[in-house]
């Protein structure tokens, strides 16, 4: 995460998130910030094509996205501008917060007790075999439960499902 920004009352008023981070991608960090607050403007930054991350940044609740290749003057202008108004097509902080919070509420209601148990145990670093033994189910049942949770959470990988689960609980 790149946290450059304008400091306001001893906190960053404008975090800048690198979109393709490996451990926790920028859009996921943005989603967590947005779920927690409607007050913080978030600007995404990437060395990849802006088209590649534009919709991800919008969906995560960012107010803009810029390329790492911008000049210092363009960066300064973008930072100043996004604090006043989101980039065209991007939501305001209030719109994004409302959208993320309502989506999180829908997701959390849709996970079954078993899905929450399995994802919670994966989050605690249990193996598939350990989860099956602990819950008294077959080893082959654990991936089925995860598959159902991934569909409900609209994610592609087990690790993403665990990250989203951890952000919700």
C-alpha positions as protocol buffer text, in pm:
chain_id: "A"
residue {
  index: 1
  type: UNK
  ca { x: 0 y: 0 z: 0 }
}
residue {
  index: 2
  type: UNK
  ca { x: 129 y: 338 z: -90 }
}
residue {
  index: 3
  type: UNK
  ca { x: 12 y: 590 z: 166 }
}
residue {
  index: 4
  type: UNK
  ca { x: 115 y: 923 z: 37 }
}
residue {
  index: 5
  type: UNK
  ca { x: -125 y: 1200 z: 94 }
}
residue {
  index: 6
  type: UNK
  ca { x: -237 y: 1514 z: 251 }
}
residue {
  index: 7
  type: UNK
  ca { x: -222 y: 1492 z: 629 }
}
residue {
  index: 8
  type: UNK
  ca { x: -526 y: 1616 z: 819 }
}
residue {
  index: 9
  type: UNK
  ca { x: -544 y: 1594 z: 1200 }
}
residue {
  index: 10
  type: UNK
  ca { x: -259 y: 1343 z: 1221 }
}
residue {
  index: 11
  type: UNK
  ca { x: -408 y: 1100 z: 970 }
}
residue {
  index: 12
  type: UNK
  ca { x: -384 y: 1054 z: 597 }
}
residue {
  index: 13
  type: UNK
  ca { x: -679 y: 1220 z: 427 }
}
residue {
  index: 14
  type: UNK
  ca { x: -588 y: 1068 z: 92 }
}
residue {
  index: 15
  type: UNK
  ca { x: -448 y: 716 z: 91 }
}
residue {
  index: 16
  type: UNK
  ca { x: -316 y: 599 z: -244 }
}
residue {
  index: 17
  type: UNK
  ca { x: -345 y: 226 z: -299 }
}
residue {
  index: 18
  type: UNK
  ca { x: -131 y: 25 z: -537 }
}
residue {
  index: 19
  type: UNK
  ca { x: -383 y: -197 z: -716 }
}
residue {
  index: 20
  type: UNK
  ca { x: -176 y: -513 z: -788 }
}
residue {
  index: 21
  type: UNK
  ca { x: -33 y: -586 z: -444 }
}
residue {
  index: 22
  type: UNK
  ca { x: 38 y: -955 z: -388 }
}
residue {
  index: 23
  type: UNK
  ca { x: -66 y: -1023 z: -27 }
}
residue {
  index: 24
  type: UNK
  ca { x: -382 y: -815 z: -18 }
}
residue {
  index: 25
  type: UNK
  ca { x: -468 y: -646 z: -348 }
}
residue {
  index: 26
  type: UNK
  ca { x: -536 y: -272 z: -347 }
}
residue {
  index: 27
  type: UNK
  ca { x: -906 y: -315 z: -430 }
}
residue {
  index: 28
  type: UNK
  ca { x: -951 y: -536 z: -122 }
}
residue {
  index: 29
  type: UNK
  ca { x: -778 y: -281 z: 101 }
}
residue {
  index: 30
  type: UNK
  ca { x: -995 y: -10 z: -52 }
}
residue {
  index: 31
  type: UNK
  ca { x: -1308 y: -218 z: 10 }
}
residue {
  index: 32
  type: UNK
  ca { x: -1210 y: -257 z: 377 }
}
residue {
  index: 33
  type: UNK
  ca { x: -1140 y: 115 z: 415 }
}
residue {
  index: 34
  type: UNK
  ca { x: -1468 y: 198 z: 244 }
}
residue {
  index: 35
  type: UNK
  ca { x: -1665 y: -47 z: 459 }
}
residue {
  index: 36
  type: UNK
  ca { x: -1525 y: 122 z: 769 }
}
residue {
  index: 37
  type: UNK
  ca { x: -1563 y: 484 z: 660 }
}
residue {
  index: 38
  type: UNK
  ca { x: -1743 y: 720 z: 425 }
}
residue {
  index: 39
  type: UNK
  ca { x: -1500 y: 1000 z: 513 }
}
residue {
  index: 40
  type: UNK
  ca { x: -1176 y: 890 z: 349 }
}
residue {
  index: 41
  type: UNK
  ca { x: -1112 y: 962 z: -20 }
}
residue {
  index: 42
  type: UNK
  ca { x: -915 y: 678 z: -184 }
}
residue {
  index: 43
  type: UNK
  ca { x: -708 y: 712 z: -499 }
}
residue {
  index: 44
  type: UNK
  ca { x: -586 y: 399 z: -676 }
}
residue {
  index: 45
  type: UNK
  ca { x: -253 y: 391 z: -856 }
}
residue {
  index: 46
  type: UNK
  ca { x: -113 y: 131 z: -1094 }
}
residue {
  index: 47
  type: UNK
  ca { x: 162 y: 68 z: -1346 }
}
residue {
  index: 48
  type: UNK
  ca { x: -75 y: -155 z: -1542 }
}
residue {
  index: 49
  type: UNK
  ca { x: -337 y: -37 z: -1789 }
}
residue {
  index: 50
  type: UNK
  ca { x: -597 y: 184 z: -1621 }
}
residue {
  index: 51
  type: UNK
  ca { x: -865 y: -9 z: -1811 }
}
residue {
  index: 52
  type: UNK
  ca { x: -755 y: -327 z: -1632 }
}
residue {
  index: 53
  type: UNK
  ca { x: -819 y: -185 z: -1283 }
}
residue {
  index: 54
  type: UNK
  ca { x: -1082 y: 85 z: -1347 }
}
residue {
  index: 55
  type: UNK
  ca { x: -1391 y: -126 z: -1271 }
}
residue {
  index: 56
  type: UNK
  ca { x: -1219 y: -304 z: -981 }
}
residue {
  index: 57
  type: UNK
  ca { x: -1133 y: 34 z: -827 }
}
residue {
  index: 58
  type: UNK
  ca { x: -1488 y: 161 z: -878 }
}
residue {
  index: 59
  type: UNK
  ca { x: -1640 y: -154 z: -729 }
}
residue {
  index: 60
  type: UNK
  ca { x: -1402 y: -134 z: -433 }
}
residue {
  index: 61
  type: UNK
  ca { x: -1512 y: 222 z: -356 }
}
residue {
  index: 62
  type: UNK
  ca { x: -1219 y: 431 z: -483 }
}
residue {
  index: 63
  type: UNK
  ca { x: -1276 y: 787 z: -599 }
}
residue {
  index: 64
  type: UNK
  ca { x: -1018 y: 774 z: -876 }
}
residue {
  index: 65
  type: UNK
  ca { x: -740 y: 581 z: -1045 }
}
residue {
  index: 66
  type: UNK
  ca { x: -416 y: 709 z: -1195 }
}
residue {
  index: 67
  type: UNK
  ca { x: -111 y: 563 z: -1366 }
}
residue {
  index: 68
  type: UNK
  ca { x: 222 y: 547 z: -1186 }
}
residue {
  index: 69
  type: UNK
  ca { x: 374 y: 707 z: -1494 }
}
residue {
  index: 70
  type: UNK
  ca { x: 208 y: 1046 z: -1431 }
}
residue {
  index: 71
  type: UNK
  ca { x: 430 y: 1345 z: -1381 }
}
residue {
  index: 72
  type: UNK
  ca { x: 462 y: 1498 z: -1033 }
}
residue {
  index: 73
  type: UNK
  ca { x: 247 y: 1789 z: -1152 }
}
residue {
  index: 74
  type: UNK
  ca { x: -25 y: 1551 z: -1280 }
}
residue {
  index: 75
  type: UNK
  ca { x: -11 y: 1358 z: -953 }
}
residue {
  index: 76
  type: UNK
  ca { x: -49 y: 1675 z: -751 }
}
residue {
  index: 77
  type: UNK
  ca { x: -344 y: 1787 z: -966 }
}
residue {
  index: 78
  type: UNK
  ca { x: -511 y: 1447 z: -941 }
}
residue {
  index: 79
  type: UNK
  ca { x: -472 y: 1446 z: -563 }
}
residue {
  index: 80
  type: UNK
  ca { x: -615 y: 1797 z: -532 }
}
residue {
  index: 81
  type: UNK
  ca { x: -902 y: 1725 z: -771 }
}
residue {
  index: 82
  type: UNK
  ca { x: -1011 y: 1392 z: -620 }
}
residue {
  index: 83
  type: UNK
  ca { x: -1042 y: 1553 z: -277 }
}
residue {
  index: 84
  type: UNK
  ca { x: -1308 y: 1784 z: -423 }
}
residue {
  index: 85
  type: UNK
  ca { x: -1488 y: 1554 z: -666 }
}
residue {
  index: 86
  type: UNK
  ca { x: -1449 y: 1188 z: -771 }
}
residue {
  index: 87
  type: UNK
  ca { x: -1307 y: 1115 z: -1114 }
}
residue {
  index: 88
  type: UNK
  ca { x: -1577 y: 1077 z: -1383 }
}
residue {
  index: 89
  type: UNK
  ca { x: -1760 y: 747 z: -1337 }
}
residue {
  index: 90
  type: UNK
  ca { x: -1628 y: 693 z: -983 }
}
residue {
  index: 91
  type: UNK
  ca { x: -1858 y: 706 z: -678 }
}
residue {
  index: 92
  type: UNK
  ca { x: -1849 y: 962 z: -401 }
}
residue {
  index: 93
  type: UNK
  ca { x: -1725 y: 832 z: -67 }
}
residue {
  index: 94
  type: UNK
  ca { x: -2083 y: 826 z: 64 }
}
residue {
  index: 95
  type: UNK
  ca { x: -2217 y: 634 z: -237 }
}
residue {
  index: 96
  type: UNK
  ca { x: -1930 y: 384 z: -219 }
}
residue {
  index: 97
  type: UNK
  ca { x: -1966 y: 335 z: 157 }
}
residue {
  index: 98
  type: UNK
  ca { x: -2340 y: 267 z: 124 }
}
residue {
  index: 99
  type: UNK
  ca { x: -2283 y: 22 z: -159 }
}
residue {
  index: 100
  type: UNK
  ca { x: -2003 y: -168 z: 17 }
}
residue {
  index: 101
  type: UNK
  ca { x: -2190 y: -186 z: 350 }
}
residue {
  index: 102
  type: UNK
  ca { x: -2512 y: -313 z: 190 }
}
residue {
  index: 103
  type: UNK
  ca { x: -2318 y: -567 z: -20 }
}
residue {
  index: 104
  type: UNK
  ca { x: -2137 y: -687 z: 293 }
}
residue {
  index: 105
  type: UNK
  ca { x: -2466 y: -724 z: 477 }
}
residue {
  index: 106
  type: UNK
  ca { x: -2612 y: -928 z: 191 }
}
residue {
  index: 107
  type: UNK
  ca { x: -2305 y: -1151 z: 178 }
}
residue {
  index: 108
  type: UNK
  ca { x: -2296 y: -1215 z: 550 }
}
residue {
  index: 109
  type: UNK
  ca { x: -2662 y: -1315 z: 552 }
}
residue {
  index: 110
  type: UNK
  ca { x: -2610 y: -1561 z: 270 }
}
residue {
  index: 111
  type: UNK
  ca { x: -2331 y: -1772 z: 422 }
}
residue {
  index: 112
  type: UNK
  ca { x: -2457 y: -2078 z: 605 }
}
residue {
  index: 113
  type: UNK
  ca { x: -2330 y: -2166 z: 951 }
}
residue {
  index: 114
  type: UNK
  ca { x: -2121 y: -2449 z: 802 }
}
residue {
  index: 115
  type: UNK
  ca { x: -1969 y: -2218 z: 539 }
}
residue {
  index: 116
  type: UNK
  ca { x: -1875 y: -1968 z: 810 }
}
residue {
  index: 117
  type: UNK
  ca { x: -1723 y: -2250 z: 1021 }
}
residue {
  index: 118
  type: UNK
  ca { x: -1512 y: -2383 z: 733 }
}
residue {
  index: 119
  type: UNK
  ca { x: -1389 y: -2042 z: 618 }
}
residue {
  index: 120
  type: UNK
  ca { x: -1313 y: -1947 z: 978 }
}
residue {
  index: 121
  type: UNK
  ca { x: -1103 y: -2259 z: 1026 }
}
residue {
  index: 122
  type: UNK
  ca { x: -916 y: -2194 z: 701 }
}
residue {
  index: 123
  type: UNK
  ca { x: -854 y: -1840 z: 828 }
}
residue {
  index: 124
  type: UNK
  ca { x: -705 y: -1999 z: 1141 }
}
residue {
  index: 125
  type: UNK
  ca { x: -469 y: -2202 z: 916 }
}
residue {
  index: 126
  type: UNK
  ca { x: -631 y: -2542 z: 960 }
}
residue {
  index: 127
  type: UNK
  ca { x: -580 y: -2790 z: 674 }
}
residue {
  index: 128
  type: UNK
  ca { x: -868 y: -2949 z: 486 }
}
residue {
  index: 129
  type: UNK
  ca { x: -818 y: -3276 z: 672 }
}
residue {
  index: 130
  type: UNK
  ca { x: -808 y: -3098 z: 1010 }
}
residue {
  index: 131
  type: UNK
  ca { x: -1126 y: -2906 z: 926 }
}
residue {
  index: 132
  type: UNK
  ca { x: -1306 y: -3224 z: 825 }
}
residue {
  index: 133
  type: UNK
  ca { x: -1199 y: -3402 z: 1143 }
}
residue {
  index: 134
  type: UNK
  ca { x: -1287 y: -3108 z: 1365 }
}
residue {
  index: 135
  type: UNK
  ca { x: -1635 y: -3069 z: 1211 }
}
residue {
  index: 136
  type: UNK
  ca { x: -1701 y: -3443 z: 1179 }
}
residue {
  index: 137
  type: UNK
  ca { x: -1746 y: -3437 z: 802 }
}
residue {
  index: 138
  type: UNK
  ca { x: -1575 y: -3612 z: 512 }
}
residue {
  index: 139
  type: UNK
  ca { x: -1258 y: -3459 z: 367 }
}
residue {
  index: 140
  type: UNK
  ca { x: -1435 y: -3435 z: 31 }
}
residue {
  index: 141
  type: UNK
  ca { x: -1718 y: -3229 z: 183 }
}
residue {
  index: 142
  type: UNK
  ca { x: -1492 y: -2939 z: 285 }
}
residue {
  index: 143
  type: UNK
  ca { x: -1414 y: -2825 z: -74 }
}
residue {
  index: 144
  type: UNK
  ca { x: -1785 y: -2854 z: -159 }
}
residue {
  index: 145
  type: UNK
  ca { x: -1872 y: -2621 z: 128 }
}
residue {
  index: 146
  type: UNK
  ca { x: -1600 y: -2380 z: 13 }
}
residue {
  index: 147
  type: UNK
  ca { x: -1730 y: -2393 z: -346 }
}
residue {
  index: 148
  type: UNK
  ca { x: -2077 y: -2293 z: -226 }
}
residue {
  index: 149
  type: UNK
  ca { x: -1929 y: -2008 z: -19 }
}
residue {
  index: 150
  type: UNK
  ca { x: -1723 y: -1884 z: -317 }
}
residue {
  index: 151
  type: UNK
  ca { x: -2036 y: -1861 z: -530 }
}
residue {
  index: 152
  type: UNK
  ca { x: -2221 y: -1668 z: -258 }
}
residue {
  index: 153
  type: UNK
  ca { x: -1927 y: -1432 z: -203 }
}
residue {
  index: 154
  type: UNK
  ca { x: -1870 y: -1393 z: -577 }
}
residue {
  index: 155
  type: UNK
  ca { x: -1501 y: -1484 z: -559 }
}
residue {
  index: 156
  type: UNK
  ca { x: -1290 y: -1725 z: -762 }
}
residue {
  index: 157
  type: UNK
  ca { x: -1043 y: -1868 z: -512 }
}
residue {
  index: 158
  type: UNK
  ca { x: -1057 y: -2014 z: -163 }
}
residue {
  index: 159
  type: UNK
  ca { x: -803 y: -1756 z: -45 }
}
residue {
  index: 160
  type: UNK
  ca { x: -1031 y: -1476 z: -170 }
}
residue {
  index: 161
  type: UNK
  ca { x: -1327 y: -1633 z: 10 }
}
residue {
  index: 162
  type: UNK
  ca { x: -1127 y: -1644 z: 332 }
}
residue {
  index: 163
  type: UNK
  ca { x: -1017 y: -1279 z: 289 }
}
residue {
  index: 164
  type: UNK
  ca { x: -1374 y: -1163 z: 228 }
}
residue {
  index: 165
  type: UNK
  ca { x: -1499 y: -1373 z: 519 }
}
residue {
  index: 166
  type: UNK
  ca { x: -1235 y: -1220 z: 749 }
}
residue {
  index: 167
  type: UNK
  ca { x: -1332 y: -870 z: 636 }
}
residue {
  index: 168
  type: UNK
  ca { x: -1696 y: -941 z: 719 }
}
residue {
  index: 169
  type: UNK
  ca { x: -1645 y: -1106 z: 1059 }
}
